[in-house]
Amino acid sequence: MTNYKLIIRYDGTRYKGWEHQPGTDMTIQGKMELAVIRMLNPSGLRDASGAGDAAGAGDAAGAGETDGADTSDCLGTFEGDIPEIISAGRTDGGVHAEAMCANVRLDTVLDCDGIRDGLNRNLPDDICVINVVKAPERFHARYNATGKTYRYTCYAGRLKPVFDRKLVYELGSVPDIAEMKKAAGYLIGEHDFTSFCGNPKMKKSCVRCVDSIEIAYENERLTFTYHGTGFLQYMVRIMTGTLLEVGLGKKSADQIPEILDSKDRSKAGFTAPARGLCLVKVDYE
């Protein structure tokens, strides 16, 4: 078995997030693992009745234009262990990625380009593997990650953002950029981000380090770019919602230290919608 490192791009609009979830096959991980099985079994998966899967590896159009068969049923009929796709993080439902990193162990005669192309032939049109390389045996996409960059994009124009409407959060006006930058300064560094965590049952430490927050406005797009060693559930979206409230005059920039110290989710701002968030890059040493 060889360990492979994958870089994956996806539009998360219609998915329930990266990780497998009970009762649905609409996850990025589910589609990726189904594509692996189809690539390794070109004759097509077999459903419970024994009939061949209509969207087999050789049917690129079918694989791209349909949601695919129920993942759990299809994977359940595969002979052998299901190759697990391990990602650098578990993006939430509706969140996108420009370069999610993942790793998978495969036993195949295909070279790296062949694996990339084989996966893409069996993936929906909104998921694409952009690179495959052999990785060290001990490489683990999640545990070896040293940092991540996320970008949140808002639209502040007067007309509808027709072509990228699924990738931006629409605002009614342009917030105060200077005040948001001032507020962001308080969030940079190592803090307990309990107030910015969307999981009320979080038992582990909420201390995280945010290295930088860049805020820019150009061509009617307002972007927040965050880099840190790791982020809590909904943390980037809550920070964005809080900064937007500062920019819209609903909160003061000088309230941020108090919000951090309170360790109270209700003190921070709203959770910005998932559609504006994108994982840009994962860092490794």
N, C-alpha and C positions, 0 to 999 in steps of 0.2 A: 504494500500500500504506500502510495506517495502522497505527501501533504502538499496541497496546492493553495496558493493565495489568490483570491478573486477580488476584483474591484467591480462593484455593481452600481448601476445608475437606475433609479426608478422614480416614477410619478406615483406617489402613495395615495392619490385621491380616492380610489375605490377599494383600498385595502384596509384591513383591521389592524395594521401595524406589521412589524417584522415577524414577531414570534407566533408559533402555533397557538391557536385558541380553539377550545372545544366548540363544536357545532358549526364551524365554518371552515372552508378551504381558502378563503380570501385573505391570505397572509403572504407576505413576501417570502418568508421561509418555506411555506408550503409549496408555492409555485416554483421556487428554486429547486427544492428536493424532488418534486415531480419531474422537472426538466432533467435532472441528473438521471433519474430512473429511466426516462424515455430515451435519453442519450445512450445509456448503457444497454438498453433493451430495444434496439431499433425495430424489432418485429411488432412492437406495440404492447402496451399493457393489456391485461385481460380484466374485464369486469367480473362481477360476482356470477354472472350467467355463463362465463367462459367465452364470451364473444370478444373479438379484438377491439381495442380502443380505437375509436374513429379518428382521434387526433394523435396518431402515432408520430414517431420521430421523423418520418419522411414527409409529413404533411405540414409544411411550414405555414401555410395560410391558415389551416385549422388551428394550429397552436397559437398563432398570433392574434386571431380575430375572436376567439372564444375564451370564456373564463376557464375552460378545462373541466374535466370530470372531477367529482368529489375527491379531494386529495387523500383523505383517510381511507376510503374504499380502494382506490387505486394502489396506494402504497401497501395496503394490507394484502394484496394479491402478489406482490413482488417476492420472488424467491431470493432470500439472502438478507443481510443486514441493510437497513435503509441508511445511505450515507447522510450524516448530519452536517448541515451547513451552519457553521458557527460564525456569528456576526460580531462586529466590534461593539455593537450596541443594539438595544431593542427600540427602534423608532416606533412612536405611537401611531395609531390609526390616522390616516390623512397626511402624515409627514413624508417629505420627499428626501431623496439622497442624490447627490452628484457623484459621490465616490465612497459608498459604503465598502468597508473591507470585510472579508469573510475568509474562512478557510474550510477545506473539506479534504478528506482522505479518500483517494480513489485507486482502484486497480484497473487500469485501462492502457491500451496500446496507443491511444491518441496522444499527440503532443499538445503543448499548451494552446497553440492556435486552434487545434482541432477541438479541444475541450471548449474553448470560448465559442467557436462557431456552432458546435453541437448543442450547447446550452441555449444559445440565442435562437436557434431554429425551433426550440421547444418552449420558449418563454412567450408570454403575452407581449403585445407591442409596447406596453408601458414599463417593462423591465428589460434591462440590457446589461450583459456582462461585458465590460469594456477592456478588461485585461486579465490574463491568467499567467501566473509564474509558479515554478516549483519553490516551495518554502522549506526552511529547515524543519526537521522532524518535530521539534519541540515548539514550533511557532503556533501561537493561539491568538486568534484575531482579537478576542476580548481582553484576555489577561495581559497581553504584551503591549496593548495600546498605552501610549504615554500622554496623549492629548487629542482633543477634538475641536473642530471649527464648525460652528453652526451659523447660518445666515437667516434672518427673518426679514421678509420683504412686505412692505405696505405700499398701497397705491393711493396717491393723494391728488389725482387729477380730476378734472370735471367730467370727462367722458368715461364710458365704460371700458375697462381693460379687457376687451373681447378675447384676445389671443392667449393671454396668460392669467385669465380670471381665476383659474384653479390653483394658481401658484402665489397669489397675493391676497392680503387682507385690505379691503377698501376702507379708506378713511374719508370723512366728510370735509376735512381741512388739513392744512399742514401744521403740525404741532411746533412748539417752540424748541428748535434744535439745540440752542445754547443751554436751556434749562435741562433738557434730557441728557446732554453731555455732562453737565454738572452732577446730575443724579447718578449717572453711570459710574462716575469716579468713585463714589462711595461703595459701589458693588465690586470694584476691582480689588483683588487680593484674596487672602484666605479668610473665610467667614463661616459661621454656622448659618446655612441657608434654609433652616426649618421653615421660615416664613414664606419661602419661595418653592416649597415642595408640595406637589399635588397629592402625595400619598399620606393621608392622616394616620395610617397605621405603621409608618416608617419606624423601625426599631433600631436600625443601624445609624451610625454617625451621619449627620447632615453637613459636616464640615467639608467644604470644597474650595478649590482655588480657581478663581477666574483671572486669567492673565491679562486679558484685554477685552474692551468693548469699543467697537468703532461704529459711529453713527454718521450716515451720509445721506444726502438728498440730491438726486439728479434725475432728470427726465421724468419727473412726477413719481419716482420711486424712492421711498424712504427705506433704507436698509440698516439693520442692526447686525453686526458681525461679532460673534462671541468666540473666544478661545479660552479653553480651560483644560484642566487635567481630567475632569469628569463632571457630569451634570446629573441632578436628581430628576425624578419623574416630573414632567411639565415645567421644570425649572426655567428653561430658556423662554418658554411662552409666558410664564408668570413675570419674569423680569421684563420682558417686552411690554406686557400689559401695564406693569407698574410705571415703566418709563413713558409710555404713551399717556397715562393719566397725569404724569408730571408735565408733559409737553402740552396737554390740553387744559392745564390749570386746575385739575381736580385734586392734585397733590403737590406738595412742595418738594423740591430737590433735597432740602435739608431734613426732610422726614425720613430719608432712607436709613440713616444709622439707627433711628428709633425703631423702624420696621424690622431691621435685622436683629436688634437686641430683644425685641418682643418674642421672637420665636413663635409667632402667631400668624398662621396663614391668612386669617381674615384681615390683617392689617395691610397686607400687600395688595397690589392691583389685580385686575381680572386676568384670567388665562386667555391669552390671545389665541385665535382659532388656529387649528393645526395646519391649514392650507398654506400659510405664509412661511412655514418653517422648512428648512432644508439642511441636511447634513452635508457639509462641503468637503471635509477632509478628516482623515484619522491619522494621527502621528505615531510613528514607531522609531525606536532608537536605531 
